[in-house]
Amino acid sequence: MFADESLESVGVESVWRSCQQGALQARSCQTDALHSDDAGVQTRFSASIFTQTEPQEQTTDLLRQHDPAEPDPPGLLDFLRRTEDLIIRELVKNTRSHAFDGFQADWADRSQRVSCLHRLQHPSAQEKDLHVSSVSWSCTGSVIVCAYGRTDDGDWTNEKSCVCLWNLDRQNLNPKQADLVLEVPTAVTSVCCHPNQPALIAGGLYNGEVLVWDTSRTQDPVLVQTGMPAEGHREPVYQVSWVPLQRKAEFGVLSSSSGGRVLLWTVDLDRTRLVLDSGYAFIRQQVPHSGRTSMKVRGSSTVGVTAVALSPWDPDTFLVGSEGGLLLRCSFSSRTPAAVPAEDRGVVLRAPAVFSFRPSSGPVHSIHCSPFHRNLFASAGTDGLVHIHSLLQADPVLSVRVSDSYLFQAQWSPSRPLVFAAATGHGPVQFFDLACRALRPAATIEDGAADRAATCLAFNHQNRRLVAVGKSDGSVGVWQLSSDLVDPGPTETAQLEQIANQVSD
């Protein structure tokens, strides 16, 4: 049923192996042949040019004056005849134009920042911890006068002091060595340079003396002084000023003190001492009352004078600030006798106050009249405010918060009607521009530590970019102001008039 049978073998080729074996082919390539080339360049042209002035003989002939006998150059006479009427019309039109009213040409370079030019120091005064009590510029604007004393000591002292002078125009200026040092037996409270004679300096002392130095005298610079007469001051002299007298080209020295006296001194005929010409006393009972001013007499009836300002517009008017905050308008021509005890005086004291402004909350340290408006003045004191007053009303027309501390001095700019500066007790000097709606400082001078008060300042009336600032550490900084603080705008005078016409609420 079953049988063996042999069959042929069957083979199956592997598909996987054939897939894994790839075809091999040989290929080759080569880049194109590289081509190279050499080239060169060279200039082939040159030129030389020169010039020379005309010979001296021809130049001399050209500069010779025209001979009237010779005919005019061709066309000149016709040109003058054609343009004469046109030029005359334009010149007449310019004389009637107001386009440049209030404009002052400034040929100096414009500066946009406030910079310190000099820092003046007197080592001897700094060793004694003396303060700069007053600064003043000479009438030439080149010499700065610095007085040394104390602003925080109310006790009598016999400590010696000095007045130092620096000439800023000298090439070999030494900021730590004054050009001239005037030795003084006691503290100096105020100095003021003569308005016309650069060698004369008036000074007030802590012991009540008033004296005048003549810096042209090499042996003894003290020209005249009051000494300690019975009719003189018995308290510290807070301020001295030069006052023009009725006699032509002569000046007297006006001094004020905390004893309630303002005295006018003149030089005697022998030019050996200062003699009392007239005197004014301030008694509370004789101070006029404004509608909003209430006066309560407490303790002494004497009004201690701390600040005086002369009106540049009216020679008969002067302003007075007091220790109690009173602010008074006064008249030199007053004939009302002052209610003071009878003393051995050669001059009868008069009561000059004619109007009382609203009092400040503390002592008035500074008063300054505007050089651009006859009715405006600024006052500053311990309340940290600068009050802008009008002579025509009791209340200030504007009050500007300058500092939370007290103010030593406030001054109007001599070049910009709307700018004033204030020296603060905590150090900086603030500049305000009333043209700005936001009454914030337009510039600030910060020099030294915060505890170094700015005790005084003075604008230079010759170089109006300069301002001097005295400090309680005995140094004086001379600063150059920016153009914005110096160059006036075309409408500033009109804006100042608007401020003056404001009626206080």
C-alpha positions in Angstrom: 0.0 0.0 0.0 2.9 2.3 0.8 6.1 2.6 -1.3 9.3 4.7 -1.2 9.8 7.3 -3.9 12.7 9.8 -4.4 11.8 13.3 -5.6 13.9 16.2 -6.8 14.9 18.9 -4.2 13.3 22.3 -4.3 15.2 25.5 -3.3 13.8 28.9 -2.2 16.0 31.9 -2.5 16.1 34.4 0.5 14.4 37.6 -0.2 15.7 39.3 3.0 19.3 38.7 2.0 18.9 40.2 -1.4 17.4 43.3 0.2 20.3 43.8 2.5 22.9 43.7 -0.2 23.0 47.2 -1.9 24.3 47.9 -5.3 27.8 49.4 -5.4 28.7 52.0 -8.0 31.9 54.2 -8.4 31.6 57.9 -9.3 34.1 60.7 -9.5 34.0 64.6 -10.0 36.4 67.5 -10.4 36.0 71.4 -10.2 36.5 73.6 -13.2 39.9 74.9 -13.7 40.8 78.1 -11.6 41.7 81.2 -13.6 43.9 83.9 -12.0 44.9 87.4 -13.2 47.3 90.2 -12.0 46.4 93.9 -12.4 48.0 97.1 -11.2 47.1 100.8 -11.0 49.2 104.0 -10.8 48.4 107.7 -10.8 49.5 109.5 -13.9 48.4 113.2 -13.1 49.5 115.7 -10.5 48.7 119.4 -10.0 50.1 122.2 -7.7 48.1 125.3 -6.7 49.2 128.3 -4.7 48.1 131.9 -3.9 49.8 135.1 -2.9 48.7 138.5 -1.7 48.9 141.5 -3.9 52.2 143.5 -3.8 52.5 146.0 -1.0 52.4 149.0 -3.4 49.0 148.0 -4.8 47.5 147.4 -1.3 48.6 150.8 -0.1 46.9 152.4 -3.2 43.7 150.6 -2.5 43.5 151.8 1.1 44.2 155.5 0.3 41.3 157.9 0.9 39.2 158.6 -2.1 40.0 161.9 -3.7 36.8 164.0 -4.1 38.1 165.3 -7.4 38.2 161.8 -8.9 34.9 160.5 -10.3 32.9 157.9 -8.3 33.1 154.3 -9.2 30.7 153.5 -12.0 27.2 152.7 -10.7 27.7 153.8 -7.1 25.8 157.1 -7.3 22.9 155.5 -9.1 22.7 152.8 -6.5 22.6 155.3 -3.6 19.9 157.3 -5.3 17.7 154.2 -5.9 18.0 152.9 -2.3 18.0 156.2 -0.3 14.2 156.4 0.1 13.8 152.7 0.9 16.5 152.8 3.6 15.0 155.9 5.2 11.5 154.4 5.3 12.8 151.3 7.0 14.8 153.2 9.5 11.8 155.3 10.4 9.7 152.2 10.7 12.2 150.6 13.1 12.2 153.6 15.4 8.4 153.1 15.9 8.5 149.4 16.3 8.2 147.7 19.8 9.3 144.3 18.7 12.5 144.4 20.8 11.1 146.2 23.9 12.7 144.8 27.0 15.3 142.9 25.1 18.9 143.2 26.2 21.7 141.8 24.0 23.9 139.3 25.8 27.1 138.6 24.0 28.4 136.1 26.5 28.2 132.4 26.0 24.9 130.9 27.1 25.2 128.4 30.0 22.4 126.0 31.0 23.7 125.1 34.4 24.7 126.7 37.7 28.4 126.1 38.4 30.8 127.1 41.2 33.7 129.2 40.1 35.5 129.9 43.4 35.4 128.6 47.0 37.0 131.3 49.1 38.2 130.5 52.6 40.2 132.3 55.3 41.9 129.6 57.5 42.2 131.8 60.6 38.4 132.5 60.6 37.6 128.8 60.1 39.9 127.8 62.9 37.8 130.0 65.2 34.5 128.6 63.8 33.5 132.0 62.6 30.5 132.3 60.2 30.3 134.5 57.1 27.9 137.1 58.4 27.8 139.4 55.3 29.1 139.7 51.8 29.2 142.6 49.4 30.5 143.3 45.9 32.6 146.4 45.1 31.1 148.9 42.6 33.5 147.5 39.9 32.1 144.0 40.4 35.6 142.5 40.7 36.2 142.5 44.5 34.2 140.4 46.9 34.1 141.6 50.6 33.4 139.0 53.3 32.7 139.8 56.9 33.1 137.2 59.7 31.1 136.9 62.9 28.6 134.6 64.4 24.9 134.1 63.6 24.0 131.7 66.4 25.5 133.4 69.4 23.4 135.9 71.3 25.9 136.6 74.1 28.4 139.4 74.2 31.9 138.4 73.1 35.3 140.0 72.8 36.5 137.5 70.2 38.5 139.2 67.4 37.3 138.9 63.8 38.2 140.2 60.4 37.0 141.3 57.0 38.6 139.7 53.9 38.8 140.9 50.3 39.4 138.9 47.2 40.0 140.4 43.7 38.5 137.8 41.4 40.1 139.4 38.3 43.6 138.6 39.5 45.3 135.8 37.5 47.1 134.4 40.6 44.0 134.3 42.8 44.5 132.2 45.9 41.1 131.1 47.3 42.6 130.2 50.6 44.5 133.5 51.0 42.7 136.8 50.9 44.3 139.7 49.0 43.6 142.0 52.0 42.6 141.2 55.6 41.2 143.9 57.8 41.6 142.9 61.5 38.6 143.9 63.7 38.5 143.8 67.6 35.0 142.1 67.6 32.6 140.2 65.4 31.5 142.0 62.2 27.8 141.8 61.6 27.4 143.7 58.3 29.5 145.2 55.4 28.5 147.3 52.5 30.7 148.6 49.6 30.4 152.2 48.5 28.2 152.6 45.3 30.8 154.8 43.6 34.2 154.5 45.3 35.6 151.0 45.2 38.1 151.6 48.1 35.4 152.5 50.7 33.6 149.9 52.8 31.2 150.5 55.6 30.9 148.0 58.4 28.8 147.4 61.5 30.2 145.6 64.6 28.7 143.4 67.3 29.5 146.0 70.0 27.5 148.7 68.3 30.3 150.6 66.4 30.0 151.8 62.8 33.2 152.4 60.8 34.4 153.0 57.3 37.5 151.4 55.8 39.6 152.9 53.0 41.5 150.0 51.4 43.8 152.4 49.5 45.4 153.4 52.8 48.2 150.8 53.5 49.1 151.9 57.0 45.7 152.3 58.7 42.7 151.3 56.6 40.2 152.6 59.1 39.2 156.0 57.7 36.5 157.0 60.2 34.5 155.4 63.0 31.9 156.2 65.6 33.5 154.8 68.6 31.1 154.4 71.5 29.3 157.7 71.8 26.3 158.2 74.0 24.1 158.8 71.0 25.3 155.7 69.2 24.2 152.1 69.2 24.4 150.1 72.4 23.4 146.8 70.8 24.7 144.8 67.7 24.4 146.7 64.4 22.4 144.4 62.2 22.8 146.3 58.9 24.7 149.2 57.3 23.9 150.9 54.0 25.2 153.9 52.0 22.6 156.6 51.7 22.9 159.6 49.2 22.8 162.9 51.0 21.2 166.1 49.8 24.7 167.5 49.2 25.8 166.5 45.7 27.9 163.3 45.3 28.1 162.7 49.0 26.9 159.7 51.0 26.1 158.9 54.6 26.1 155.6 56.4 22.7 154.3 57.7 22.9 151.8 60.5 20.3 149.8 62.4 20.4 147.8 65.6 18.3 145.6 67.8 18.0 148.6 70.3 15.2 150.1 68.1 17.4 152.8 66.5 18.2 153.7 62.9 20.9 156.3 62.7 22.4 158.2 59.8 26.1 159.0 60.1 28.2 161.5 58.1 31.9 162.3 58.0 32.9 165.4 60.0 34.6 168.3 58.3 38.1 167.1 59.6 37.4 163.6 58.1 38.4 162.1 61.4 35.2 160.5 62.7 31.6 159.7 61.9 29.1 162.1 63.5 25.4 161.6 64.0 23.3 163.5 61.4 19.8 162.2 62.2 18.2 159.4 64.2 15.0 157.5 64.2 13.5 155.4 67.1 10.8 152.8 66.9 8.4 152.6 69.8 5.4 150.2 69.8 2.9 152.9 70.8 3.9 155.0 67.8 3.7 152.2 65.2 0.6 152.8 63.0 -2.0 150.0 62.9 -3.3 148.6 59.6 -6.9 147.3 59.4 -5.7 143.7 60.0 -2.9 144.3 62.4 -3.4 143.9 66.1 -0.7 145.2 68.4 -0.2 144.0 72.0 2.5 145.7 73.9 4.3 143.1 76.0 7.5 143.8 78.0 9.7 146.4 76.4 8.1 148.9 74.2 11.2 149.2 71.9 10.9 147.6 68.5 14.2 145.8 67.8 15.2 146.6 64.2 16.7 143.5 62.4 16.4 144.5 58.7 16.3 147.8 56.7 15.8 148.4 52.9 16.1 151.6 51.0 13.7 152.3 48.1 15.6 152.8 44.8 12.6 154.7 43.5 11.8 157.1 46.4 14.8 158.6 48.4 12.4 159.5 51.2 11.1 155.9 51.8 12.8 153.1 53.7 11.4 149.8 55.1 12.1 148.2 58.5 11.7 144.7 59.8 11.8 143.9 63.5 12.5 141.0 65.9 8.8 140.7 66.7 7.8 140.3 63.0 6.7 143.9 62.4 7.1 145.3 58.9 7.0 149.0 58.6 7.1 151.6 55.8 9.0 154.7 57.0 9.9 158.2 55.9 13.2 160.0 56.3 11.3 163.4 56.4 9.2 162.5 59.4 9.1 165.3 62.0 7.2 163.4 64.7 9.4 163.2 67.9 10.0 159.7 69.2 8.5 158.9 72.6 11.9 158.0 74.2 13.3 159.1 77.5 15.2 162.4 77.4 18.9 161.7 77.0 22.0 163.7 76.4 21.8 163.6 72.6 22.7 166.2 70.1 20.1 165.0 67.7 16.4 164.6 68.4 15.2 161.1 67.5 12.1 161.0 65.4 9.3 158.4 64.8 9.5 157.6 61.1 6.9 154.8 60.7 4.0 155.8 58.5 2.4 152.4 57.5 2.3 148.9 59.0 2.1 145.7 57.0 0.7 142.4 58.3 3.3 141.1 60.8 5.2 137.9 60.3 5.1 135.0 62.8 8.8 135.5 63.7 11.7 137.9 63.3 12.2 139.5 59.9 15.8 138.8 58.7 15.8 140.4 55.3 14.0 143.0 53.2 14.8 143.9 49.6 13.0 146.3 47.2 12.4 145.2 43.6 14.7 147.0 41.1 12.0 146.7 38.4 8.8 147.9 40.2 8.5 150.9 42.6 5.8 149.3 44.8 7.1 145.7 45.3 9.5 144.4 47.9 10.3 140.9 49.4 10.7 140.0 53.0 12.0 136.8 54.6 12.5 135.5 58.1 12.1 132.6 60.5 8.7 131.4 59.1 10.5 130.0 56.0 8.4 132.1 53.6 9.3 134.8 51.2 6.5 137.4 51.2 6.0 139.6 48.1 4.5 142.9 49.4 3.1 145.9 47.7 3.5 149.3 49.3 -0.2 150.0 48.7 -1.7 147.3 50.9 -1.1 145.7 54.2 -1.3 142.0 53.3 1.3 140.4 51.0 0.2 139.9 47.4 2.1 136.5 47.2 3.8 134.2 49.7 6.2 131.5 48.5 7.2 128.5 50.7 10.9 128.3 50.4 12.0 126.1 53.3 10.7 124.4 56.4 13.6 126.1 58.2 14.3 129.8 58.6 15.6 132.1 56.0 18.6 134.4 56.4 18.2 136.6 53.3 16.2 137.1 50.2 17.2 139.2 47.2 15.7 140.1 43.8 17.7 139.3 40.7 19.3 142.5 39.2 18.6 141.3 35.6 15.3 139.3 35.7 12.3 141.0 37.1 10.5 137.8 38.2 13.4 135.9 39.8 14.5 136.1 43.4 16.9 134.0 45.6 16.7 133.0 49.2 19.4 131.7 51.6 18.0 129.0 53.8 19.0 127.9 57.3 19.4 124.2 56.3 22.0 124.9 53.6 20.7 125.4 50.0 20.1 128.6 48.2 16.8 128.5 46.3 16.0 130.5 43.1 12.4 131.0 42.2 10.9 132.2 38.9 7.5 133.8 39.4 6.8 133.3 35.7 6.3 129.6 36.4 2.8 128.7 37.6 4.1 126.0 40.0 6.0 128.0 42.6 8.8 125.4 42.9 12.5 126.2 42.9 13.8 127.0 39.4 17.4 126.2 40.6 19.1 125.2 43.8 22.6 125.7 45.0 23.7 123.0 47.4 27.1 123.3 48.8 28.4 121.3 51.8 26.6 119.5 54.5 23.0 120.2 55.4 23.9 121.7 58.8 26.0 124.4 57.1 23.5 127.3 56.8 23.6 129.8 53.9 23.9 132.9 56.0 24.0 135.6 53.3 24.0 136.1 49.6 24.7 139.0 47.1 24.2 139.4 43.4 26.9 141.0 41.4 25.4 144.1 39.7 28.2 144.4 37.2 28.6 140.8 36.1 25.0 139.7 36.6 25.8 136.0 36.1 27.6 135.9 39.4 26.2 135.5 42.9 28.2 135.1 46.2 26.9 132.8 49.0 28.3 132.9 52.5 28.1 129.8 54.7 28.2 129.1 58.4 31.4 127.0 57.9 33.3 130.2 57.0 33.5 129.6 53.3 32.2 131.8 50.5 31.1 130.3 47.1 31.1 132.4 44.0 28.6 130.8 41.5 27.9 131.4 37.9 24.2 131.3 37.1 22.6 129.7 34.1 21.2 131.8 31.2 17.6 131.0 32.2 18.2 132.8 35.5 19.9 135.8 34.0 18.3 136.6 30.6 15.0 138.4 30.9 11.9 137.6 28.8 10.1 140.1 26.7 7.0 140.2 28.9 8.4 139.9 32.4 7.9 143.6 33.3 4.2 143.3 32.3 3.9 140.1 34.4 5.5 141.8 37.4 2.9 144.6 37.0 0.1 142.1 37.1 1.5 140.6 40.4 1.7 144.1 41.9 -1.9 144.9 41.0 -3.2 141.8 42.7 -5.5 142.4 45.6 -4.9 140.2 48.7 -7.8 138.1 49.8 
